[in-house]
Amino acid sequence: MKLTSLNDLLVHQLQDLYGAEQQLLKAMPKMLSTAKSPKLKEAIQTHMTETENQVKRLEQVFQSMNLKAEAIKCKAMEGLLKEAEEMMSEDADAEVMDAGIIASAQRVEHYEIAGYGTASTYAKYLGHTEALNLLLETLNEEKKTDTLLTDIAESSVNIKAENH
């Protein structure tokens, strides 16, 4: 697809985010099974449910723009998840592994925050109000997850990893 307008670019961004969320859903169960911290496991489980809803919300975004929901393979997410997979295959103490999982998860969250922030800016500029509201809802969830991961790291996981 040739990109000839900001709307074309928005559609491309949405397809990329749709692919990224689907890729993430496939990777999250391993993060969940590898994590040891109960708070971290709970955060991952909660975000898995949120991610399922975010996929549905993206489908609503496409529908609001009279488009078919189509995903493209997100190479950035693929790379982030490959790095997470490599980190989880390291021989690490449980506390250190949890800190590594948080680092990997926050890289993913920051990528998603950038993607949803960009898409929502385009939607706002183009007057796609329904899409904008849906995208902002997801953007806020991604920011909350990032903050939660920081709180878990700073309140317990990093301390345990340092003292282990």
C-alpha positions as a Markdown table, in Angstrom:
| # | Residue | x | y | z |
|---|---|---|---|---|
| 1 | Met | 0.0 | 0.0 | 0.0 |
| 2 | Lys | 1.4 | 3.3 | -1.0 |
| 3 | Leu | 1.1 | 6.0 | 1.7 |
| 4 | Thr | -0.1 | 9.2 | 0.1 |
| 5 | Ser | -1.9 | 10.9 | 3.0 |
| 6 | Leu | -1.8 | 11.2 | 6.8 |
| 7 | Asn | -4.9 | 8.9 | 6.8 |
| 8 | Asp | -3.0 | 6.2 | 5.0 |
| 9 | Leu | -0.2 | 6.6 | 7.6 |
| 10 | Leu | -2.7 | 6.3 | 10.4 |
| 11 | Val | -4.1 | 3.1 | 8.9 |
| 12 | His | -0.6 | 1.7 | 8.6 |
| 13 | Gln | 0.1 | 2.6 | 12.2 |
| 14 | Leu | -3.1 | 0.9 | 13.3 |
| 15 | Gln | -2.2 | -2.3 | 11.3 |
| 16 | Asp | 1.2 | -2.3 | 13.0 |
| 17 | Leu | -0.3 | -1.9 | 16.5 |
| 18 | Tyr | -2.8 | -4.6 | 15.7 |
| 19 | Gly | 0.0 | -7.0 | 14.7 |
| 20 | Ala | 2.1 | -5.9 | 17.7 |
| 21 | Glu | -0.7 | -6.6 | 20.2 |
| 22 | Gln | -1.3 | -10.1 | 18.7 |
| 23 | Gln | 2.4 | -10.9 | 18.9 |
| 24 | Leu | 2.5 | -9.8 | 22.5 |
| 25 | Leu | -0.5 | -11.9 | 23.4 |
| 26 | Lys | 1.4 | -15.0 | 22.2 |
| 27 | Ala | 4.6 | -14.1 | 24.2 |
| 28 | Met | 2.9 | -13.1 | 27.5 |
| 29 | Pro | 2.2 | -16.6 | 28.8 |
| 30 | Lys | 6.0 | -17.4 | 28.9 |
| 31 | Met | 6.6 | -14.2 | 30.8 |
| 32 | Leu | 3.9 | -15.2 | 33.3 |
| 33 | Ser | 5.2 | -18.7 | 33.8 |
| 34 | Thr | 8.8 | -17.4 | 34.2 |
| 35 | Ala | 8.1 | -14.7 | 36.7 |
| 36 | Lys | 8.3 | -15.6 | 40.4 |
| 37 | Ser | 7.2 | -12.4 | 42.2 |
| 38 | Pro | 3.5 | -12.7 | 43.0 |
| 39 | Lys | 3.0 | -8.9 | 42.3 |
| 40 | Leu | 4.7 | -9.3 | 38.9 |
| 41 | Lys | 2.7 | -12.4 | 38.0 |
| 42 | Glu | -0.5 | -10.5 | 38.9 |
| 43 | Ala | 0.6 | -7.5 | 36.8 |
| 44 | Ile | 1.3 | -9.7 | 33.8 |
| 45 | Gln | -2.0 | -11.6 | 34.2 |
| 46 | Thr | -3.9 | -8.3 | 34.4 |
| 47 | His | -2.1 | -6.9 | 31.4 |
| 48 | Met | -2.8 | -10.1 | 29.4 |
| 49 | Thr | -6.5 | -9.5 | 29.9 |
| 50 | Glu | -6.1 | -5.8 | 29.0 |
| 51 | Thr | -4.2 | -6.7 | 25.9 |
| 52 | Glu | -7.0 | -9.0 | 24.8 |
| 53 | Asn | -9.4 | -6.0 | 25.2 |
| 54 | Gln | -6.9 | -3.8 | 23.4 |
| 55 | Val | -7.0 | -6.1 | 20.4 |
| 56 | Lys | -10.8 | -5.8 | 20.4 |
| 57 | Arg | -10.6 | -2.1 | 20.9 |
| 58 | Leu | -8.4 | -1.8 | 17.8 |
| 59 | Glu | -11.0 | -3.8 | 15.9 |
| 60 | Gln | -13.5 | -1.1 | 17.0 |
| 61 | Val | -11.1 | 1.6 | 15.8 |
| 62 | Phe | -11.0 | 0.0 | 12.3 |
| 63 | Gln | -14.8 | -0.4 | 12.3 |
| 64 | Ser | -15.2 | 3.2 | 13.3 |
| 65 | Met | -13.2 | 4.2 | 10.2 |
| 66 | Asn | -15.1 | 1.8 | 8.0 |
| 67 | Leu | -12.0 | -0.4 | 7.5 |
| 68 | Lys | -11.4 | -4.1 | 7.8 |
| 69 | Ala | -9.1 | -5.0 | 10.7 |
| 70 | Glu | -5.9 | -6.1 | 9.2 |
| 71 | Ala | -2.6 | -6.7 | 11.0 |
| 72 | Ile | 0.9 | -6.4 | 9.6 |
| 73 | Lys | 3.8 | -8.0 | 11.3 |
| 74 | Cys | 5.4 | -5.5 | 13.6 |
| 75 | Lys | 9.1 | -6.0 | 13.3 |
| 76 | Ala | 9.8 | -3.7 | 16.3 |
| 77 | Met | 7.6 | -5.9 | 18.6 |
| 78 | Glu | 9.2 | -9.0 | 17.1 |
| 79 | Gly | 12.6 | -7.7 | 18.1 |
| 80 | Leu | 11.5 | -6.6 | 21.6 |
| 81 | Leu | 10.0 | -10.0 | 22.2 |
| 82 | Lys | 13.0 | -11.8 | 20.8 |
| 83 | Glu | 15.2 | -9.9 | 23.3 |
| 84 | Ala | 12.7 | -10.8 | 26.1 |
| 85 | Glu | 12.9 | -14.5 | 25.1 |
| 86 | Glu | 16.7 | -14.4 | 25.1 |
| 87 | Met | 16.7 | -12.7 | 28.5 |
| 88 | Met | 14.3 | -15.4 | 29.9 |
| 89 | Ser | 16.6 | -18.1 | 28.7 |
| 90 | Glu | 19.5 | -16.8 | 30.7 |
| 91 | Asp | 20.6 | -18.7 | 33.8 |
| 92 | Ala | 19.5 | -16.2 | 36.4 |
| 93 | Asp | 18.4 | -16.2 | 40.0 |
| 94 | Ala | 14.6 | -15.8 | 40.3 |
| 95 | Glu | 14.9 | -12.3 | 41.7 |
| 96 | Val | 17.3 | -11.2 | 39.0 |
| 97 | Met | 15.1 | -12.8 | 36.4 |
| 98 | Asp | 12.0 | -10.9 | 37.6 |
| 99 | Ala | 14.0 | -7.6 | 37.3 |
| 100 | Gly | 14.9 | -8.7 | 33.7 |
| 101 | Ile | 11.3 | -9.5 | 32.9 |
| 102 | Ile | 10.2 | -6.1 | 34.1 |
| 103 | Ala | 12.9 | -4.4 | 32.0 |
| 104 | Ser | 11.7 | -6.3 | 28.9 |
| 105 | Ala | 8.1 | -5.6 | 29.6 |
| 106 | Gln | 8.8 | -1.9 | 30.1 |
| 107 | Arg | 10.5 | -1.8 | 26.7 |
| 108 | Val | 7.4 | -3.2 | 25.2 |
| 109 | Glu | 5.2 | -0.7 | 27.1 |
| 110 | His | 7.3 | 2.2 | 25.9 |
| 111 | Tyr | 7.0 | 1.1 | 22.3 |
| 112 | Glu | 3.2 | 0.7 | 22.7 |
| 113 | Ile | 3.0 | 4.2 | 24.3 |
| 114 | Ala | 4.8 | 5.7 | 21.4 |
| 115 | Gly | 2.6 | 3.9 | 18.9 |
| 116 | Tyr | -0.7 | 4.7 | 20.5 |
| 117 | Gly | 0.4 | 8.3 | 21.1 |
| 118 | Thr | 1.2 | 8.7 | 17.5 |
| 119 | Ala | -2.0 | 7.0 | 16.3 |
| 120 | Ser | -4.1 | 9.1 | 18.6 |
| 121 | Thr | -2.5 | 12.3 | 17.4 |
| 122 | Tyr | -3.2 | 11.4 | 13.8 |
| 123 | Ala | -6.8 | 10.4 | 14.7 |
| 124 | Lys | -7.3 | 13.7 | 16.5 |
| 125 | Tyr | -5.9 | 15.7 | 13.6 |
| 126 | Leu | -8.0 | 13.8 | 11.0 |
| 127 | Gly | -11.2 | 14.2 | 13.1 |
| 128 | His | -11.7 | 10.5 | 13.8 |
| 129 | Thr | -13.2 | 11.2 | 17.2 |
| 130 | Glu | -14.5 | 7.7 | 18.0 |
| 131 | Ala | -11.1 | 6.2 | 17.0 |
| 132 | Leu | -9.3 | 8.8 | 19.1 |
| 133 | Asn | -11.3 | 8.0 | 22.2 |
| 134 | Leu | -10.6 | 4.3 | 21.8 |
| 135 | Leu | -6.9 | 4.9 | 21.2 |
| 136 | Leu | -6.6 | 7.2 | 24.2 |
| 137 | Glu | -8.2 | 4.6 | 26.4 |
| 138 | Thr | -5.5 | 2.1 | 25.4 |
| 139 | Leu | -2.8 | 4.7 | 25.7 |
| 140 | Asn | -3.8 | 5.4 | 29.3 |
| 141 | Glu | -3.8 | 1.6 | 30.1 |
| 142 | Glu | -0.3 | 1.3 | 28.6 |
| 143 | Lys | 0.9 | 4.2 | 30.7 |
| 144 | Lys | -0.7 | 2.7 | 33.9 |
| 145 | Thr | 1.0 | -0.6 | 33.2 |
| 146 | Asp | 4.4 | 1.0 | 32.8 |
| 147 | Thr | 3.9 | 2.9 | 36.1 |
| 148 | Leu | 2.8 | -0.3 | 37.8 |
| 149 | Leu | 5.9 | -2.1 | 36.6 |
| 150 | Thr | 8.1 | 0.7 | 37.8 |
| 151 | Asp | 6.4 | 0.5 | 41.2 |
| 152 | Ile | 6.9 | -3.3 | 41.5 |
| 153 | Ala | 10.5 | -2.9 | 40.5 |
| 154 | Glu | 11.3 | -0.1 | 42.9 |
| 155 | Ser | 9.3 | -1.5 | 45.9 |
| 156 | Ser | 10.5 | -5.0 | 45.9 |
| 157 | Val | 11.9 | -6.8 | 42.8 |
| 158 | Asn | 15.0 | -4.6 | 42.3 |
| 159 | Ile | 15.8 | -4.6 | 46.0 |
| 160 | Lys | 15.6 | -8.4 | 46.2 |
| 161 | Ala | 17.7 | -8.7 | 43.0 |
| 162 | Glu | 20.4 | -6.4 | 44.5 |
| 163 | Asn | 20.5 | -8.2 | 47.8 |
| 164 | His | 20.5 | -11.7 | 46.4 |
